[in-house]
Amino acid sequence: AAQLVQLGARTALVSQLTGVSRKVVKQLHLPLTGMPSPAGQVPFTDTWYLKNNQRLLHANVVWKLFQGFEHAGRSSASVLTHVYKTYLDIMDEPVLSLSRAYFAPRLVTINSWYEQTCDYCSQSFIGPLGNQGSICPACIEYFGFRCRSCGAKIKSHGNGRRKDACTRCQQSKKKKSEKSDLRSCQ
């Protein structure tokens, strides 16, 4: 319970994972962190994760970590502390709070998100069905600035829709389209 409190867990989450009463958990916060218990509820919807692709990417990192630690026969509280500490260690700029890190794998457990396989890199990832097809958040980030056909860098332009192909591939597609149009006319 003390480790969860030091990592920023809310009272309800600590109580749920450890069985320690909420009153005792609230009393732990001030001496351990110098602040009262954080207000608010444990997340209960995936809306926050879906607002930003980087959040989805971080949720997938935490999910992969949970998969590795879950089978070690540890308690839920122990798994969460190990996963979150590892997440903080490996990410340069972590975006998930402990509560968000706890909730990401739960989205799979409650059948809100599903394990899928990326069409580009063939890695498994979690996300809601139909979200960006079957493309993982890492590939979405990668191909946001690269050609989906050849992988060449695409110059970013500030306004408008992102390009998904480089100039060379766009011209090649255009030529193929023109040839097929000519064949269909004959």
VOBAVO-81319 format. One record per residue (C-alpha): residue in three letters; x, y, z. Coordinates in steps of 0.5 Angstrom, whole numbers, plus 2048, in hexadecimal, padded with zeros to 3 digits. Last residue first. Layout:
! VOBAVO-81319
ALAXYZ/...
! end
This chain:
! VOBAVO-81319
GLN7EB80076A/CYS7E980576F/SER7EB800775/ARG7F2800772/LEU7F3807772/ASP7F0808779/SER7F580277C/LYS7FA806779/GLU7F880D77C/SER7F8809783/LYS7FE806782/LYS80180D780/LYS7FE810786/LYS80080B78B/SER80780C789/GLN807813789/GLN804812791/CYS80A80E792/ARG80F813790/THR80C818793/CYS80C81579A/ALA80681179C/ASP8018127A3/LYS80081A7A2/ARG7FE81D7A8/ARG7F78217A7/GLY7F78287A7/ASN7FC82D7AA/GLY80382D7AD/HIS8078297A8/SER80B8247A9/LYS8108217A5/ILE80F81A7A4/LYS8158157A6/ALA81580F7A1/GLY8128087A4/CYS81180579D/SER80980579D/ARG8078087A3/CYS80B80E7A2/ARG80E8117A8/PHE80C8167AD/GLY8058147B0/PHE80880D7AE/TYR80C80C7B5/GLU80780F7B9/ILE80180A7B6/CYS8068057B6/ALA8078057BE/PRO8008067BF/CYS7FF7FF7BC/ILE7FB7FF7B5/SER7F57FA7B5/GLY7F07FF7B2/GLN7F18067B5/ASN7EC8047BB/GLY7E77FF7B8/LEU7E87FB7BF/PRO7EA7FE7C5/GLY7F27FE7C6/ILE7F77F97C8/PHE7FD7F77C5/SER8007F17C2/GLN8067F27BD/SER8067F07B5/CYS8097F67B3/TYR8057F97AE/ASP7FE7F67AF/CYS7FE7F67B6/THR7FC7F07BA/GLN7F67F27BF/GLU7F47F17C6/TYR7EE7F37C8/TRP7EB7F97CC/SER7E57FA7D0/ASN7E47F37D1/ILE7E57F47D9/THR7EB7F17D9/VAL7EE7F47D3/LEU7EC7FB7D6/ARG7EF7F97DD/PRO7F67F97D9/ALA7F68017D9/PHE7F28027DF/TYR7F98017E4/ALA7FD8057DF/ARG7F880A7E0/SER7F780A7E7/LEU7FF80A7E8/SER7FF8107E4/LEU80180F7DC/VAL8048157D8/PRO80C8127D9/GLU8118177D6/ASP8178137D5/MET81480C7D6/ILE8188067D8/ASP8198087E0/LEU81180A7E1/TYR80F8047DD/THR8138007E2/LYS8108037E8/TYR8098027E5/VAL80A7FB7E4/HIS80D7F97EA/THR8087FD7EE/LEU8027FA7EB/VAL8057F37EB/SER8067F47F3/ALA7FF7F77F4/SER7FC7F17EF/SER7FF7EC7F4/ARG8057E87F1/GLY8057E17ED/ALA80A7E37E8/HIS8057E37E2/GLU8037EA7E3/PHE80A7ED7E2/GLY80B7EC7DB/GLN8047ED7D8/PHE8037F37DD/LEU8097F67D9/LYS8067F57D2/TRP8007F97D5/VAL8047FE7D8/VAL8077FF7D1/ASN8017FF7CE/ALA7FE8047D2/HIS8048097D0/LEU8028087C9/LEU7FB8097CA/ARG7FD8107CE/GLN8028127C8/ASN7FC8117C3/ASN7F88167C7/LYS7F08177C9/LEU7EF80F7C9/TYR7F380E7CF/TRP7EE8137D3/THR7E88107D0/ASP7EA8097D3/THR7E480A7D8/PHE7E48087E0/PRO7EB80C7E3/VAL7EB80B7EA/GLN7E88117ED/GLY7EA8187F0/ALA7EE81B7F5/PRO7F581A7F6/SER7F68187FE/PRO7F981D802/MET800820801/GLY80781F804/THR808818800/LEU809813805/PRO80781780C/LEU80181A808/HIS7FE814804/LEU7FE80E809/GLN7F881180D/LYS7F4811807/VAL7F6809806/VAL7F480880D/LYS7ED80B80C/ARG7EC807805/SER7ED801809/VAL7F37FC807/GLY7F17F7802/THR7F77F87FE/LEU7F57F97F7/GLN7EE7FC7F8/SER7F08007FE/VAL7F68037FA/LEU7F18047F4/ALA7EC8087F8/THR7F280C7FC/ARG7F580E7F5/ALA7FC80C7F3/GLY8018117F2/LEU80780C7F2/GLN80980E7FA/VAL80180B7FB/LEU8038057F7/GLN8098047FB/ALA806805802/ALA800800800/
! end
